[in-house]
């Protein structure tokens, strides 16, 4: 009769290990006893990460009132964010976890899927940087712009702006400082307050007509127009979802005739209103990419939004068409004499080259090199801003910080990207529509 092993005799080590693992882990590691590897934790899919991203952005908006510029996703997610109590530190841990998760997620092979993956990764990195700032981290102006907006603006010295100012002298002859001569000349182009709404609605209608002739706008799209005060900005588009916007115009300071088309295109057509609508239609509705139902202001998306909104003015009114339209339509509506309009716009075109003076004032101010009064003085000297307008601009620096680069640098990057697509209006509008309907980032706008 075979002899049964004694209970005191050790089992072979292989069986002892397997027995121990079976007792401790029940069934979890039994495959290891058969020479198989243990299953790894499953990485969340892009849609799951996207949902978590939206909820994280909404949660950050609870402690940073300026953070969420637009949201039109599930109302319950907003309610959940508003009722939850989470510190910047806790939210940062959530951001870090999502960054790690998307880092483990394979980038899709198709171009749009790959853009989505890069977009979410970069946006999440910006969320983390904003949370660092909310916890007291101090970044330089350029560090902040790179971390939040995926771009850094060029640096210019005073001599750069002085050369531009010198080129303006022949346009505005006379006695006294150039900034005073400019203010005197420009004072003849203020829209009377009682005619402001008429002029703006005419400008918006023209911008819409020109945009609709090139782009298929969503059916039923609409906007409301309001006039507000006590703001650090001149105009704002609050996108509501469902192809509707609230456009607000700040009337704290005099509004010049050129600002009608500027703001009508920038805030409306083909600017922010159209940008948000096309994202909603192409990415949220058609593809189900829920991350585009929320717009965090301090993020790379803003450079695309502001850059396309500013360049959209040139798209809607190429060449001399803008001046012709304003002289024929807006000047009469405002009761202004168009006799010197050509000279006015020649000066404005030269002044556009001074836009980076605003970046330089913000950079030096936020980096602690100059104080608020010196920043305002820099703007009056090198951007020809009035004292009141310069003070308003410094208030913008205080509230929105390095965001200022999104307007001029954004416009320059978008212009180069669109114009590289071809010289014909058809080629440029096709590239413009593609940019407004895709998750492209500032670093993706660079052209060779």
Secondary structure, DSSP 8 states (H G I E B T S, - for coil): ------TTS---HHHHHHHHHHHHHTTTTHHHHTT----------HHHHHHHHHHHHHHHHHH-TTSEEEE-S-HHHHHHHHH----HHHHHHHHHHHHHHHHTS---SSHHHHHHHHHHHHHHHHHHHHHHHHTT----HHHHHHHHHS-------HHHHHHHHHHHGGGG-SSS-HHHHHHHHHGGGB--GGGHHHHHHHHHHHHHHHHHTTS---TT-EEEEEEE-S-SSSEEEEEEETTEEEEEEE-SS--BTHHHHHHIIIIISSSHHHHHHHHIIIIIITT--GGGGEEESSSTHHHHHHHHHHHHHHHHS-TTHHHHHIIIIIHHHHT--GGGHHHHHHHHHHHHTTTHHHHHHHHHHHTTSS-HHHHHHHHHHHS---HHHHHHHHHHHHHHGGGGHHHHHHHHHHHHHHHTT-SSHHHHHHHHHHHHTS---GGG----
